[in-house]
Every structure is written in C-alpha cells, then in structure tokens.
Amino acid sequence: MRWAFITDIHANRQAFEAVLADARTQGATHFALLGDFVGYGADPAWVLDQVMALATEGAIAIQGNHDEAVAHGSTPGMHPDARAVIDWTRAQLDEDHLRFLSRLPLQSLGEPGHCLFVHANAFDPKGWEYVQGRAEAVKSLHAHPARIQVCGHMHDPMLFHLSGTGKAGDFRPVAGVPMPLPTHRQWLVIPGSCGQPRDGNPAACYALLDPSRSELDDARITFQRVAYDVDAACAALRASTLPGAIAERLARRLTLGE
C-alpha cells in the first residue's frame, strides 16, 4: 500500500495531471486530497471532475478555505480580486460540483500510520490558520493524538515532529529522498502545493507515504516535485475571462514560484 498526498491544486489542470501520472508511476494505490481544489486556476470543473472520480473510488477528500468560499459564494465585503475569482469559478461549475464542495469534511482519519488529514491545522480546522513554523505545528500536534497529521494550506513542503518529551523539530525535505517517520514521535507533513508552489520552484509538489507494516517498522515519507507544462497553465489563465491582473499575477507565481 502506498499513499499519495496531494493538496492545493487550485484548478491547475496541467499540474494535477502531471502529479496523478507521476503518483501512479510511483506505485500509489491510495489518495488523500487535502483541499483547495479550486480558486486561482483556469480549470476548476476539470479538476473537480477528477477529484470527484477519485473520491468515488475511495480517495479521502477534505475541504479547503477556497472550496468553502466557492461553495457558499462571494459576499460584498470581500476584497474585489477575491470576489472576482469566486464569482468566475462558480460560473464554471455545475450544481454537482458545488454540492460536492459544500459537503466535504474539514478533517478525516485514515488507515495509513493512524493519519489525520486536515487542510489547515488540527487545532481549529475551520479557522484556516497557517502552520508557518514550529509553534503552530506543535499546537496542531497537541490538538489530536494521531501519530501522523497531513495538512495543506501552506504552499511550501515541510515536515515537523514532536517527541514524547515535548521536543519539537522540523525538516526542509529534499525531493525524492525517503525519510523514516519513527513511531516514538508525532509527525506533521505539509506536502506543498500541487498547483501553485511558492518556494521559488514552480514544479508541482506532492508526497508519498509508505505506511509501517508492523509496530517495529517505520513509515516512510517521500516528498516529490514534478515538472509540468507551466506555459500551458499560464496560457489557460490568459485565455480565461478572469480579470487580467489576476491572471498575470498567477502566471508569475506559476513561472517564478512567488
């Protein structure tokens, strides 16, 4: 059994296609999709069709803050750019898509290594607070006994741990290098964004988990980076009717990882 953790796709069809293909080539048999399927990108309907199909096949799917916003619609008090993206995205979706987004859970427990899947954090899943460093990671790990938490929301890959004595640490993962997750620690995995990484590397992010097979065997996590057709993703943005300033800003993020 090998799990693929994918998050923050943000309607980027090209990135999601590349990550799904790579995950299957790497032997992934199970999928956990950690939210923010929509928002920003040019292909929300296509991305949601794939997510819904995977969920029908047994994948875990979690609601992110962009999914919630699109499901409920914009409000007059929102920033004009945010309102424009939400309104445009909703116009691309049908009732099945919107119903799916509205019914997604905020968190879910999974079998591999006693995992908790949540978009933002475990201490306040609906507050959408970011895990920006050790302080928030420890707070999240204290909030739930799961040995492995997997969170999205942050667009940069990161790995945090907490020992039984309260000692915390973190790692900036190296793509393609498996890392053991010893059972005497709790772990918080942030796979990084599939559709819009912001660490200076535009290659799509996701992570693979090989669960422990016994109490004496460590689970192993491997963070992956996947090159994809960024030019096509940018062209799709520019061809959409998203406001021009939004499309250009997102195109810069895709090409430069800003």
Helices and strands as residue ranges (DSSP letters): E 3-6, H 13-25, E 30-33, H 44-56, E 60-61, H 65-72, H 80-92, H 95-103, E 107-110, E 115-118, H 134-143, E 148-151, E 158-163, E 168-171, E 179-181, E 185-190, E 204-210, E 219-226, H 230-239, H 244-256
